Amino acid sequence: MTGTMNKTGYFTSPLCRQHEMGPGHPECPGRLDAIEDRLLITGVGDALERRDAPCAPLADLELAHTRNHIAALRGLTDGLKEEIEAGGPCYAQVDPDTALNVHTWDAALHAAGAALAATDAVIAGELENAFCAVRPPGHHACHDHAMGFCFFNNVAVAARYALERHGLKRVAIVDFDVHHGNGTEDIVAGDDRILMVSFFQHPFYPEGAHSDAANLVNVPVPAYTRGMEVREIVEMMWMPRLEEFEPEMIFISAGFDAHREDDLGQMGLVEQDYTWITWRIKEVAKRHAKGRIVSCLEGGYNLSALGRSVEAHVRVLADL
Protein backbone atom coordinates (compact mmCIF):
# COMPACT_ATOMS: atom_id res chain seq x y z
CA MET A 1 0.00 0.00 0.00
CA THR A 2 1.49 3.32 -1.00
CA GLY A 3 0.97 6.69 0.61
CA THR A 4 -1.05 8.07 -2.31
CA MET A 5 -4.45 6.70 -1.34
CA ASN A 6 -6.15 10.08 -1.70
CA LYS A 7 -5.00 10.33 -5.32
CA THR A 8 -7.31 10.43 -8.30
CA GLY A 9 -5.94 9.01 -11.52
CA TYR A 10 -6.60 10.51 -14.95
CA PHE A 11 -6.25 7.94 -17.73
CA THR A 12 -6.27 8.89 -21.39
CA SER A 13 -4.45 8.22 -24.64
CA PRO A 14 -3.64 10.39 -27.67
CA LEU A 15 -4.98 7.49 -29.75
CA CYS A 16 -8.48 8.26 -28.44
CA ARG A 17 -8.37 11.47 -30.49
CA GLN A 18 -7.54 9.64 -33.72
CA HIS A 19 -10.95 7.96 -33.96
CA GLU A 20 -13.58 10.09 -35.67
CA MET A 21 -16.78 9.39 -37.57
CA GLY A 22 -16.93 12.20 -40.10
CA PRO A 23 -17.41 15.98 -40.22
CA GLY A 24 -20.08 17.32 -37.89
CA HIS A 25 -20.47 14.12 -35.88
CA PRO A 26 -21.24 15.01 -32.24
CA GLU A 27 -18.99 12.27 -30.83
CA CYS A 28 -15.83 14.09 -31.92
CA PRO A 29 -12.20 14.35 -30.78
CA GLY A 30 -12.90 17.90 -29.57
CA ARG A 31 -14.78 16.40 -26.62
CA LEU A 32 -11.48 15.35 -25.03
CA ASP A 33 -9.93 18.73 -25.79
CA ALA A 34 -12.85 20.47 -24.04
CA ILE A 35 -12.27 18.36 -20.93
CA GLU A 36 -8.49 18.90 -20.96
CA ASP A 37 -8.90 22.66 -21.44
CA ARG A 38 -11.37 22.94 -18.57
CA LEU A 39 -9.20 20.93 -16.18
CA LEU A 40 -6.21 23.06 -17.19
CA ILE A 41 -7.75 26.51 -16.75
CA THR A 42 -9.40 25.58 -13.42
CA GLY A 43 -6.24 23.95 -12.03
CA VAL A 44 -8.13 20.73 -11.33
CA GLY A 45 -5.79 18.84 -13.67
CA ASP A 46 -2.84 19.66 -11.40
CA ALA A 47 -4.37 17.54 -8.63
CA LEU A 48 -4.68 14.41 -10.78
CA GLU A 49 -2.15 11.67 -11.44
CA ARG A 50 -1.97 11.40 -15.22
CA ARG A 51 -1.40 7.98 -16.71
CA ASP A 52 -1.29 6.77 -20.29
CA ALA A 53 -3.92 4.21 -21.19
CA PRO A 54 -2.45 0.92 -22.40
CA CYS A 55 -3.94 -1.37 -25.03
CA ALA A 56 -6.55 -3.78 -23.66
CA PRO A 57 -5.64 -7.47 -24.12
CA LEU A 58 -8.18 -9.21 -26.36
CA ALA A 59 -8.63 -11.94 -23.75
CA ASP A 60 -9.92 -9.32 -21.32
CA LEU A 61 -12.36 -7.91 -23.89
CA GLU A 62 -13.77 -11.45 -24.11
CA LEU A 63 -14.93 -11.12 -20.50
CA ALA A 64 -17.79 -8.99 -21.90
CA HIS A 65 -17.81 -9.58 -25.66
CA THR A 66 -17.92 -12.52 -28.04
CA ARG A 67 -14.80 -13.45 -29.94
CA ASN A 68 -16.80 -12.98 -33.17
CA HIS A 69 -17.65 -9.36 -32.30
CA ILE A 70 -13.99 -8.53 -31.60
CA ALA A 71 -12.87 -10.27 -34.78
CA ALA A 72 -15.55 -8.51 -36.85
CA LEU A 73 -14.35 -5.06 -35.76
CA ARG A 74 -10.77 -6.00 -36.52
CA GLY A 75 -11.83 -7.33 -39.90
CA LEU A 76 -13.76 -4.14 -40.72
CA THR A 77 -10.65 -2.13 -39.88
CA ASP A 78 -8.38 -4.26 -42.06
CA GLY A 79 -10.87 -4.13 -44.92
CA LEU A 80 -11.16 -0.35 -44.62
CA LYS A 81 -7.39 0.08 -44.88
CA GLU A 82 -7.41 -1.90 -48.12
CA GLU A 83 -10.32 0.13 -49.50
CA ILE A 84 -8.61 3.43 -48.72
CA GLU A 85 -5.45 2.27 -50.49
CA ALA A 86 -7.65 1.56 -53.52
CA GLY A 87 -9.19 5.04 -53.33
CA GLY A 88 -12.31 4.00 -51.43
CA PRO A 89 -14.19 5.71 -48.56
CA CYS A 90 -12.51 6.76 -45.29
CA TYR A 91 -15.19 5.25 -43.04
CA ALA A 92 -16.94 1.93 -42.55
CA GLN A 93 -20.52 2.28 -41.31
CA VAL A 94 -21.54 0.07 -38.37
CA ASP A 95 -25.04 1.50 -37.88
CA PRO A 96 -26.74 4.75 -39.04
CA ASP A 97 -24.98 6.76 -36.28
CA THR A 98 -21.75 4.84 -35.90
CA ALA A 99 -18.75 4.51 -38.18
CA LEU A 100 -15.14 3.54 -37.81
CA ASN A 101 -12.02 4.93 -39.41
CA VAL A 102 -8.61 3.26 -39.62
CA HIS A 103 -7.76 4.47 -36.09
CA THR A 104 -10.97 3.34 -34.36
CA TRP A 105 -9.69 -0.14 -33.53
CA ASP A 106 -6.65 1.26 -31.67
CA ALA A 107 -8.71 3.99 -29.99
CA ALA A 108 -11.28 1.45 -28.76
CA LEU A 109 -8.55 -0.87 -27.44
CA HIS A 110 -6.97 1.99 -25.49
CA ALA A 111 -10.34 3.24 -24.20
CA ALA A 112 -11.00 -0.21 -22.73
CA GLY A 113 -7.35 -0.44 -21.67
CA ALA A 114 -7.74 2.77 -19.65
CA ALA A 115 -10.59 1.22 -17.67
CA LEU A 116 -8.55 -1.94 -17.03
CA ALA A 117 -5.40 -0.06 -16.01
CA ALA A 118 -7.44 2.19 -13.72
CA THR A 119 -9.00 -0.90 -12.15
CA ASP A 120 -5.55 -2.40 -11.54
CA ALA A 121 -4.20 0.81 -9.98
CA VAL A 122 -7.22 1.37 -7.74
CA ILE A 123 -7.35 -2.23 -6.50
CA ALA A 124 -3.57 -2.12 -5.88
CA GLY A 125 -4.08 0.94 -3.69
CA GLU A 126 -1.91 3.17 -5.89
CA LEU A 127 -4.95 5.39 -6.48
CA GLU A 128 -8.15 5.87 -4.51
CA ASN A 129 -10.20 6.37 -7.67
CA ALA A 130 -9.79 7.28 -11.32
CA PHE A 131 -11.43 9.04 -14.24
CA CYS A 132 -10.88 7.73 -17.77
CA ALA A 133 -11.10 10.52 -20.37
CA VAL A 134 -11.55 8.18 -23.30
CA ARG A 135 -13.46 7.72 -26.51
CA PRO A 136 -15.08 5.93 -28.21
CA PRO A 137 -17.56 5.55 -25.35
CA GLY A 138 -18.90 2.13 -24.41
CA HIS A 139 -22.27 1.70 -22.77
CA HIS A 140 -24.27 0.93 -25.94
CA ALA A 141 -21.80 -1.78 -27.03
CA CYS A 142 -23.57 -5.10 -26.54
CA HIS A 143 -22.18 -8.57 -25.92
CA ASP A 144 -22.03 -9.32 -29.64
CA HIS A 145 -22.28 -6.03 -31.56
CA ALA A 146 -21.29 -2.37 -31.69
CA MET A 147 -23.88 0.42 -31.79
CA GLY A 148 -24.64 3.98 -30.71
CA PHE A 149 -21.11 5.43 -31.06
CA CYS A 150 -19.76 2.50 -28.99
CA PHE A 151 -17.52 -0.44 -29.98
CA PHE A 152 -16.35 -2.11 -26.74
CA ASN A 153 -18.16 -1.68 -23.44
CA ASN A 154 -15.36 -0.17 -21.37
CA VAL A 155 -17.19 -0.24 -18.04
CA ALA A 156 -18.66 -3.74 -18.44
CA VAL A 157 -15.24 -5.10 -19.45
CA ALA A 158 -13.64 -3.47 -16.39
CA ALA A 159 -16.38 -4.68 -14.02
CA ARG A 160 -16.00 -8.28 -15.20
CA TYR A 161 -12.21 -7.89 -15.04
CA ALA A 162 -12.41 -6.85 -11.37
CA LEU A 163 -14.46 -9.97 -10.65
CA GLU A 164 -12.59 -12.50 -12.80
CA ARG A 165 -8.99 -11.28 -12.63
CA HIS A 166 -8.91 -9.66 -9.19
CA GLY A 167 -11.33 -11.96 -7.38
CA LEU A 168 -13.77 -9.33 -6.13
CA LYS A 169 -17.17 -10.75 -5.17
CA ARG A 170 -19.50 -7.81 -5.86
CA VAL A 171 -19.17 -4.68 -8.01
CA ALA A 172 -21.67 -1.96 -8.90
CA ILE A 173 -22.12 -0.04 -12.15
CA VAL A 174 -23.67 3.42 -11.97
CA ASP A 175 -24.79 4.95 -15.30
CA PHE A 176 -26.01 8.56 -15.40
CA ASP A 177 -25.91 9.10 -19.18
CA VAL A 178 -29.12 10.49 -20.72
CA HIS A 179 -29.34 7.36 -22.92
CA HIS A 180 -30.08 3.91 -21.58
CA GLY A 181 -26.95 1.80 -21.15
CA ASN A 182 -28.51 -1.02 -23.13
CA GLY A 183 -25.18 -2.63 -23.95
CA THR A 184 -24.15 -2.77 -20.30
CA GLU A 185 -27.57 -4.19 -19.44
CA ASP A 186 -27.21 -6.80 -22.20
CA ILE A 187 -23.86 -7.91 -20.79
CA VAL A 188 -24.59 -7.88 -17.04
CA ALA A 189 -28.32 -8.73 -16.75
CA GLY A 190 -28.70 -11.76 -14.51
CA ASP A 191 -25.09 -11.64 -13.22
CA ASP A 192 -25.76 -11.35 -9.49
CA ARG A 193 -22.16 -10.30 -8.80
CA ILE A 194 -22.95 -6.98 -10.55
CA LEU A 195 -25.58 -4.43 -9.51
CA MET A 196 -26.37 -1.88 -12.22
CA VAL A 197 -28.21 1.33 -11.33
CA SER A 198 -29.15 4.05 -13.81
CA PHE A 199 -31.67 6.62 -14.90
CA PHE A 200 -32.27 7.47 -18.55
CA GLN A 201 -34.62 9.51 -20.70
CA HIS A 202 -37.50 7.42 -22.07
CA PRO A 203 -38.88 7.04 -24.67
CA PHE A 204 -35.60 7.82 -26.39
CA TYR A 205 -32.63 6.17 -28.09
CA PRO A 206 -32.07 3.24 -27.91
CA GLU A 207 -35.55 1.82 -28.37
CA GLY A 208 -36.44 -1.67 -27.22
CA ALA A 209 -37.52 -3.54 -24.13
CA HIS A 210 -35.61 -3.15 -20.90
CA SER A 211 -34.63 -6.20 -18.87
CA ASP A 212 -36.32 -6.78 -15.53
CA ALA A 213 -33.44 -8.87 -14.17
CA ALA A 214 -33.14 -8.66 -10.40
CA ASN A 215 -29.65 -7.10 -10.50
CA LEU A 216 -30.80 -4.02 -12.44
CA VAL A 217 -32.27 -0.77 -11.10
CA ASN A 218 -32.61 1.11 -14.40
CA VAL A 219 -35.12 3.93 -14.00
CA PRO A 220 -36.74 5.51 -17.11
CA VAL A 221 -37.63 9.20 -16.75
CA PRO A 222 -39.54 11.50 -19.12
CA ALA A 223 -37.98 14.31 -21.14
CA TYR A 224 -37.45 17.57 -19.22
CA THR A 225 -36.80 15.77 -15.93
CA ARG A 226 -34.70 18.09 -13.77
CA GLY A 227 -32.07 17.71 -11.10
CA MET A 228 -34.28 17.56 -8.01
CA GLU A 229 -36.34 14.72 -9.49
CA VAL A 230 -33.16 12.83 -10.40
CA ARG A 231 -31.81 13.31 -6.87
CA GLU A 232 -35.02 11.84 -5.50
CA ILE A 233 -34.61 8.78 -7.76
CA VAL A 234 -31.04 8.36 -6.54
CA GLU A 235 -32.11 8.58 -2.88
CA MET A 236 -35.23 6.43 -3.13
CA MET A 237 -34.25 3.81 -5.72
CA TRP A 238 -30.47 3.63 -6.11
CA MET A 239 -29.23 4.14 -2.57
CA PRO A 240 -31.17 1.39 -0.76
CA ARG A 241 -30.04 -1.18 -3.33
CA LEU A 242 -26.43 -0.01 -3.31
CA GLU A 243 -26.29 -0.06 0.50
CA GLU A 244 -27.86 -3.52 0.62
CA PHE A 245 -25.52 -4.84 -2.08
CA GLU A 246 -22.32 -3.53 -0.41
CA PRO A 247 -20.21 -3.35 -3.58
CA GLU A 248 -16.47 -3.88 -3.24
CA MET A 249 -15.86 -1.47 -6.13
CA ILE A 250 -17.96 0.98 -8.14
CA PHE A 251 -17.72 1.66 -11.87
CA ILE A 252 -19.34 4.77 -13.34
CA SER A 253 -20.60 5.23 -16.89
CA ALA A 254 -20.16 8.99 -16.72
CA GLY A 255 -22.29 10.48 -19.48
CA PHE A 256 -22.95 14.20 -19.21
CA ASP A 257 -25.58 14.53 -21.95
CA ALA A 258 -28.42 14.83 -19.41
CA HIS A 259 -27.15 18.41 -18.95
CA ARG A 260 -29.77 20.99 -19.86
CA GLU A 261 -27.46 22.55 -22.49
CA ASP A 262 -26.92 19.27 -24.36
CA ASP A 263 -28.84 18.97 -27.63
CA LEU A 264 -28.61 15.16 -27.78
CA GLY A 265 -30.95 14.82 -24.80
CA GLN A 266 -33.87 16.69 -23.27
CA MET A 267 -33.13 16.47 -19.56
CA GLY A 268 -32.38 19.36 -17.22
CA LEU A 269 -29.32 18.53 -15.14
CA VAL A 270 -26.63 21.11 -14.29
CA GLU A 271 -23.12 20.84 -12.86
CA GLN A 272 -24.33 20.91 -9.26
CA ASP A 273 -26.38 17.78 -9.94
CA TYR A 274 -23.29 15.91 -11.15
CA THR A 275 -21.45 17.11 -8.06
CA TRP A 276 -24.22 15.77 -5.83
CA ILE A 277 -24.59 12.42 -7.65
CA THR A 278 -20.82 11.85 -7.53
CA TRP A 279 -20.74 12.72 -3.83
CA ARG A 280 -23.50 10.17 -3.07
CA ILE A 281 -21.70 7.48 -5.07
CA LYS A 282 -18.47 8.31 -3.28
CA GLU A 283 -20.15 7.93 0.11
CA VAL A 284 -21.23 4.39 -0.80
CA ALA A 285 -17.72 3.62 -2.04
CA LYS A 286 -16.18 4.87 1.20
CA ARG A 287 -18.55 2.76 3.31
CA HIS A 288 -18.29 -0.50 1.41
CA ALA A 289 -15.56 -0.38 -1.24
CA LYS A 290 -12.51 1.28 0.40
CA GLY A 291 -13.35 4.31 -1.75
CA ARG A 292 -12.63 2.40 -4.95
CA ILE A 293 -14.23 4.03 -8.01
CA VAL A 294 -13.35 3.89 -11.71
CA SER A 295 -15.31 6.37 -13.83
CA CYS A 296 -15.32 6.28 -17.65
CA LEU A 297 -16.52 9.01 -19.98
CA GLU A 298 -19.65 8.16 -21.97
CA GLY A 299 -21.79 10.91 -23.57
CA GLY A 300 -21.74 14.69 -23.36
CA TYR A 301 -21.83 16.66 -26.60
CA ASN A 302 -22.16 20.34 -25.73
CA LEU A 303 -18.44 21.00 -25.33
CA SER A 304 -18.73 23.78 -22.77
CA ALA A 305 -21.25 21.90 -20.61
CA LEU A 306 -19.16 18.74 -20.94
CA GLY A 307 -15.99 20.43 -19.69
CA ARG A 308 -17.78 22.04 -16.73
CA SER A 309 -19.61 18.83 -15.81
CA VAL A 310 -16.47 16.67 -15.91
CA GLU A 311 -14.74 19.28 -13.76
CA ALA A 312 -17.58 19.05 -11.22
CA HIS A 313 -17.41 15.23 -11.25
CA VAL A 314 -13.64 15.05 -10.91
CA ARG A 315 -13.54 17.66 -8.15
CA VAL A 316 -15.59 15.35 -5.96
CA LEU A 317 -13.49 12.29 -6.85
CA ALA A 318 -10.31 14.21 -5.97
CA ASP A 319 -11.70 15.89 -2.80
CA LEU A 320 -11.10 19.35 -4.23
N, C-alpha and C positions, 0 to 999 in steps of 0.2 A: 504493500500500500504506500503510495507516494504522498507527499504533503500538498498535493494540488487538488484536493477533493472538491474545492469550491469552484473549480474551473469549468467553463463552458467551452466546448470545442466547436470549431467552425470548419466544416468539411466542404470542399468544393474542388472542381477541376476545370482547367481551361478548356478541356475537351467538351464540357457541357455547353459551351458557347458555340461550338462548331455545328451542332445539330440545328437545322432550321427547316421550316416546312413551306417556305415560299413568301414572297412579298406580301405584307399586310396581315400575316397570320398572327393572331393575338398571343400565341405561345411562342414568344420570340426570344432571342438571346439577350435583348435589352432588359428583360426582366431581372436577370442576374446583375447587370450593371446598375439598375435602379436600387437594388438591395445593397450592393457594395458602396455606392455613392452615399446612400443614407447612413450606413454604419460608419462611413468615414467622416462625414461632416458633423455627425453627432458625437463622435468619439467612442461610440459603443464598440466599434471594431477593435479598439485598442485593448479592451478587456477580454477578448476572446483568444483562445489558442487555435491558430490556423493550422490546418493539416490538409495535405493533398489527398484527394480521394484515389484509392487504388482501383484496379480493374477487378470486378467481381468474378470469382471462379465459376465456371459453368455448372459445376456440381452443386454449388450453393444456390444458383438460380433454380435448379431442379427441385429444391425444397418447396417451391411455390408454383412452378410452371412445368408443363410437359416438355420432354426432350424435343418433340415435334415442333412445338411453338418456338423454342430457342433456335432450332435448326432452320425453320422457315424464315425467321428474321435475318439470320446470317445469309441464307440463300438469296433473299431479296436484295441484300446489300451487295453480294458478289455479282448478281445479275445486273444491278444498276451500274456498277463500275464498268462492266462490259458494254452496256448500252451507251454510256456517256462517251466511252472511247470511240464508239461507232457513230457519234454525233446525235445520240438519242436524248431523251429528257433528263433533267437533273434530279427528279424526284420519282419515287415509287409510292403510289397511293395505297394505303392500308384500309382506310374507310373514308367517307366523304370529308371528314375533318382532319384526318391524320395521314401524314406522309413521312417518308424517310428520305434522307439524302445519304451521301456516301459516308458521312461522319456519325450518323445516328447510332449505328451499332456500338461504336466506341463510347459515345456519350452515354448511352443507356447502360453499358457495362460499368462505367465509372459512377453514374448516379446510384446504381445498386451497390457498387463497391463502397461508396461513401457511407451508406447506411450500415453496411457490414463492419467497416472499419470503426465507425462510431460506436457500434455495439460492442466490439472488442475492447475499445478504450474505456468505455463506461463500465463494463463488467470487470475489467482489470483494476478499476479504481484510479486510473490515470486522469479521468475526467469525471465530474459529477453528472454532466449531461452534455448534449451536443445538438447543434442545428446543422442540417445538411442543405446547403444552398445549391441545389442540383436541378437539372432538367435533362431529358424529358421527365415529367412527373410520372406517377405510377398507379394511382388508386383506381383507375378504370381498367387497367391491364388484368385480364382474367387468367384463370389457370391455363387455358389453351389458346388464347388469342389476344392481340393488341387492339386497342380502341381508344377513342376519346383523348387523343394527344399522348397516350401512355403505351409503353412497350413492355417493360418489366415492372412488376409491382414492388417498388423499393421497400415499402414498409412491411408488406406481407412476407417478403423474402427475409428481411431482418428479424421479424418476429419469430418465424419458424427457425431461423438460424440460432437465435437465443435459446430456443427450446432444444433443438437437436444437437447443436455443436457445443453449447455451454451448459446444458443440463438444467436449465431453469424449468420450473414446474408450471408456472402460470404467468402469462404476459397479457397486457391490455393494449388495444389499439384505439386511439381517440381520433376521430376524423371530423374536422369542422369546416371542410370545404362546402361551398354552396351546392355542389353536385353530389349525388349519392355515390359513395365508394363501392360501386357494384362489383368491381374486380376484386377488391379486398373481401367483400362479402362472399363472392363466388369461391374464393380460396379458403376462407377460414370458417364458413358456416358449418356447424356441427362439430368443430374441433374444440372440445371443452377445456383445453389448456389455454385458449385465447378468448378473451372477452372483447368484443368490438362495440364501441358506443359512438353514435354520430347523430347529427341533425342534418337535414338537407332540404332544399326547396323542392316542393312537389305540388302539382305535376310539373316535370321539368326533365331535361336530359340527365341521365339516360332513362328511357322509358322501359317498362317491363316490371314484372312482379318482384316484390321484395321477399326475401326469405324470412320465415318466422322461426328459424332455429333458436334454441334456448340461449345460445351464447351471444346473441346479437341484441343490442338496444339501439336500433336505428330509427330515428324519430323524424317522419316527414313533417314539414311545416309549409304553410302557404306563402306565396310571394308577399313581399312587403312586411314580413316578420321582422321585428326590431330587437335591439339588444336586450331589453328587459324581459321580453318573452323567451328569448334564447337562454338567458340566465336562469329563468324559472325551470326550463326543461333540464338544464344541467343539474340544478339542485334537486329536482323532484325525481328525475328519471335516470340520469347518469350516476350521480353520487352514491345512492344506496347500493346500486349494483357493483360499482367499483370498490366501495368499502367492504362489501360482503365477499367479493372475489379475492381481495388482497393480492394484487398483482406484484410480482417480483421485479417487473420492469414495465415501463410504459413507452409505447411508440406513438408518435403523433403524425397523422397526415395533415400537415399544416397548409391548408388552402385558405387564401385571403380574399376570395372572390365573393364572399357574402358581405363584403364592405359596401356601404351604400353608394360609393362612387364607381363601383365596378359594373361595366355594361354587360358582362356575361352572366350576371345574375340579377335578381330583383329583391334582394334582402337588404336590411338596413343596419348592419353592424358598423361600428366605428372602432378606432384604435383602442379606446378604453375597454371595449368588450373583449378584444383579444388579450389585453392585459389581464382582465378578470378571469377569463377562461383558463389562461395559462397558469395563473396563480392557484386556481382550484385544482388543476391537474397536478401541479407541483406539490400541493399539500398532501394529496393521495400518495404521490411518489415518496415523499419524505416519511410518511407513516408506515408504508408497507414495502417500499422498493429501494430503500437506501438512497432515495433521491434520483434513481436511475431513469433518465428520459433520453430518448433519441427522437428528434423531430425532423421531418423531411418536408421540404417545400412541395406543395401540390399546385393549386391554382392561384390566381391573383393577376389580373390583366390590366388594371389601371395602374400605370407604373408609379405614380406618386403615392397612391393609396397603398400599393404593395410595399414600397420602401418604408413608409411610416408604420404599417401594420407589423412587418417583420421586426422593425426596431422595437416596437412595443412588446412583442412576443419574446424576443431575445433578451431584452432588459430584465424580464422576470426570470428567465432561465439563469441569467448571470448575476442575479441579485443586485442589479444596478439601480 
